[in-house]
Amino acid sequence: MKAIKTGVGVAWTRAAMMSYPKEKRLFEDPYSEKLLPLLYRFFIILMRNPKKRDSIIKSREKAFPGFMGWFFCRERYVDDILKDSLTKKEVETVVNLGSGIDCRAYYIPGIEKIRYFEVDHPTVIKKKIKKMKKILGELPDHVAYVPIDFQKQSLDAELKKAGYNLTSKTLFIWEAVTQYISKEANDSTFKYVAQAAPGSKIVFSYILKSFINGKYIHDGIKRLAKYMLKKKNPVFIFGLDPADMKDYLFQYSLTLIEDIDSVEMQERYSKLVDLDLLKTVKEFDIERFVQAEVKR
């Protein structure tokens, strides 16, 4: 259940981006704040005051160096891939695996022209539907909600029930999920994605295997490790090695496009906006993003 709750933290981060002036934002997100629980929303309201915002962000950065900037960059990264796929008309469908309270399905330009499947735990989906109805008045026709427990249910069966067809050229978004589920659940998901129409793509994040097994823990991530890697009931349970990524994906008919680390994220996005927070992104170096394509 801890993994299910992490979606709130991601939504809070996206809402935090909106507390900056428009010229300093990496992305726009009009809905995340509205989906937050009251306590989280209270802090976002406080952050409309620049001094309070900077104080709150500074305290987060002190605890987890590079963390906030990395989150801002990774959200922009996924947005860019989605927007690019829509602009080039490369996909007919989006399947967001572990969508949480992500709101891309509701505001990305042109998203209403394709089918968008939001897949997550039944508890998350139920709350999401209720809140989006309240915000929008009625749910958009292009969005389908797919409740699933990745550890227990078949992704194929549940998506099929919701009307998804594997022959549709698809962009799979799998953000901040792999580290919370077992190797078997991860393998099963990649096997499923590999069955999608050739040219389909997946963008996903992963945590370094060396962090998961305790071999790579520097001073900046010690506090995170203490919480996420507890001996009893750890939060993070699965990681991958960048050196093995190409071969790992190949066994699932997936061709690696890019495997991007925090250094490259910092270089790519710190050029776009003048935001000091983006200058320390490289310090949060235990998570990476992969983009890959289905080729059979």
PyMOL commands that set and color helices and strands:
alter all, ss='L'
color gray80, all
select helices_A, chain A and resi 2-17+22-24+32-35+38-46+50-63+67-87+104-107+111-113+122-136+155-162+178-180+183-193+209-212+219-228+242-250+262-269+276-283
alter helices_A, ss='H'
color red, helices_A
select strands_A, chain A and resi 93-97+115-120+143-147+170-174+201-207+254-260+287-294
alter strands_A, ss='S'
color yellow, strands_A
deselect
rebuild
show_as cartoon
